[in-house]
Structure formats: C-alpha cells, structure tokens
C-alpha cells in the first residue's frame, strides 16, 4: 500500500505541476498533449524528485497515521503550491485556472472519501464547506481592511486550502504565513531594499506556511 500510494501520488503531483508549467511556458506554442507527453532531462529530473519527495512524505504522513486518501490530498496540495508560489513571486498573480486544477483533484478525492467512509459523509461535507467558507471569509475581511494590500488571489487560494485541510489547519497556515511574511518584510526594510509602503507577494509565504504546518503534523 505504501509503495502504491507513493508512486501514484508521485505521478499525479508531476502531472499537476506539469499542467501549471504548461500554462506558464508553452500555452501558445503547442497543445497540452505535445507538451506533457515528451520526456526530456529536466522533466525526468522533476519526475524523479516527485517520486522521492512523495515517498518520503508518504512515510512521514504514515507516522501521523494518515490514510491513503488524506495523504494523496496533502501531497497534491503541496505540489500545487510550488508553482503557485513561484508564479506569485514573479508576477504577483495566482491564475484562476490553476485553482480549478486543484479543485478538480479535491473533488475526485472527496468523492472517494464519501464512498470509502459512508458513515462520515456529513462530517466530510462539513469539513470541506466550513473549511473553504470560513477561510475565504477571514481573508476576504483582510482584503477589505488592508485596502486590497491582500489580493483576491490570496483569498481564493485560502478558500481552496481550507477545502483541502479544513479550517483548523488552515488557520495555522494563515498564522505561519503571516509570521513568515512579516519576518521577510522586516528584514527587507532593515536592509533598505524595501519600504513600508512596498507590497510583497503573499503566495510564496502561503506555500511555505503550508509546507511547514503539514511537515510538523499540525
């Protein structure tokens, strides 16, 4: 079971990231099939890294007694946040299409959870709805109060993360992300590379915060 989960998650994570890379690099020059199917050195290395990381993280999550579906859900989210963080750092934007990719993955896994645990259907539905809704409400309030210093892309991203992790874990991700961004901003101000009025992309800190929270098994 461990090998099947790690290998399957590795392939899914690679494909999810490749879909995002396609949107960034080659959407106008070739079709998705021509982009995703060929394997070159860079993609081979990426695929190997996906297998290695998924293997290590699957073992780690097994120590936290996570089931296969929960493990795959977490691994896909972590893989998805890598291109999201890079995209937001470079261009200060989070594509809506990418959010659709991870939502489709979450929807498929949600159906699997409903079928696998019929006695927990109500709890699973509440987990997804409350997680996504409460997370979105909190960060939408931050969006309004900060006078759009927090982007709507961040609001939508936290809604998706809330649907994947539930509100309690997402709340820890929020706190961790805010602490990381504050430390980074403070360092940049002290080094006189940024001023207090400068905006910094929040996506990389959301990605880092999620990785930290999930790695420590919160």
N, C-alpha and C positions, 0 to 999 in steps of 0.2 A: 504493500500500500504506500509506504514512504517513497519508494522509487517512482511509482506511477504518479503520485501527486507532484513530486519534484520535477519529473520530466514533463508532465503535461502542463504544469504551471510555467515551466521554462519556455516552452513553445508558445503558449498563449501570451506571455509577457513580451516575448520577442515580436510577435505579430502586432500586438497593441502598440508597442513603441515604433515599429516599422510604419504603421499607419500614420502616426504622428510625424515621423521623419519625412514621409512622402509629402504630406501637406506643406512641410517647411522647404523641401528641396526640389521636388520634381513634378509638382501637380500639373504644370502647364506643358511639360516636355514629353510626358509619356503617361500611359494608363497605369492603373494600380497593379494590374497583373504583371506587366512588364517590369514594374519596379520591385514588387515583392518577391517574385519567384527567383530571379537570378541570385546566385550567392557569390560574393567576392570576399576578399580577405577581411575587409572591415566588418562586413556583416557576419562573416564566420566568427570573428573575434567577439562580436556583440552577442551572437547566439551562445557561444561557449560561456561568456560571462553570465548570461541569463541562466544557464543550466547550473553554473557553480553557485551563484547567489541564491537561486531558488532552492538548491539542495541544502545550502547552509541555513537559510531562513526557515525552510520546512522542518529541519531538525530542531531549530530554536523554538519554533511555534509548537512543535510536538512536546517540548519540555513544559510549555504553558498549557498543555492539554487541549489545544485547539483541534477541532475536527477538520476533515479534508476540505469541506466547502468554505469554512471560515478561513483556513489557511490560504486557499486559492484566492479568495476575495481580498485578503490583505496583500498578497503578493501582486495581484493585478493593480491594486491601488498604488502601491509603492513604485511599480514600474511606470505607471501612467504619470506619476508626479515628477519623474526625472525630466522628460521633455517639456512638461509644463513649467517647471522651474527655470529651465534654460530659455524657453521662449519668452517668459515674462521678464527675465533678467535682461534679455537683449532688446526686446521690442515693447515691453510694458503692456502686453496683451495676452489674454488667455482665450484661444479660439473656442467658440461655442461648439464647433464640430467635434473637438476633442472631448468635450464634456459629454456629448452624445455617445461617443465610443465607450466611455467608461460606464455610462448609464445603461447601455445595452448589455454590457458584461454583468453589471449588477442585477439587471432584470432577469437574465438567464440563471444566475446563481440563486436569486430569490425564488424563482420557480422550483429550482432544485431543493431549496430549503423547505418550501411548502410541501413538496411531495415526500421528502425524506422524514419530516417531522410534522405529521398532520395534527398532532395534539398541541403543537406550539404555533399554530397558524396565526392566532390573534396576537400573540406576543411578537412574532416576527413582523407582522404588519405594523404594529405599533412602533417597533424598533426602527423600521425604515421611515415611516411617516413622521414620527416625532423627531427622529434624528435629523432628517433633512429640513423639516419645517422650522424647528427651534434654532438650528444652526444658521439658517438663512435669515430669520428674524433678527437674531443678535447682530449679525454682521451687516444687515441692512440698516439697522439703527446706527451702527458705527459709520456706515457710508453717509448717512444723513448728518450725523453730528460732526463728522470730520469735514463736512462741506466737500465731499467727493475726493478727499485725500485717499480714502479706501475706495478701490474701484469696484464696479459691479461685477467684473470678472472674478474678484475675490469672493464676493457674496455668493455667486453661483457655484464657485469651486467649493466653498464650505458647505453649501447645501448638498452637493454630491458626496463630499467626505462624510457628512452627517448620515447620509443614507447607507454608506458603507460601514461606518464604525459605530453608529449610534451616538446619541447626544453626549453621554458622559465622557467617552473617549475623545470625541471631537472637541469638547470643552477644554480638555487637557492640551489638545493640539493647538487650540486658539491661544492659550496662555503661553505655551512654549514658543509658538511663532512670534508672539508679541515681544517676549523677552529677547529672543534672538535678534529681531529687527531693531529693538531699542539698543542692544549692545552694539550692533553693527553701525547704526546711525550715530551713536555717541562716539564711537571710535573714529568715524569719518569726520565728525565735527571737530574732535580734538586734533586730528591730523590736518585740519583745514582743507580737506578735499571736498567737503560739502558744507552747506549752511543749514540752519534750522528750517529754512523755507523750502529746501530741495526735497522733492519727492523721491522715494526709493521703491522699486517694485517689491511687492509683498509675496508674490508667488514662490520665489526661492525659499523664503523663510517658512511658508506653509509646508512646502515639500520637506524641508529639513526637520521641522517640528513633528510632522507625521512620522518620518523615519525614526526619530528619537523616541517618540512615545510608544510606537509599536515594537521597537527593538528591546525596550526595557520591560515590555509585557504589561503596560498600564491597562 
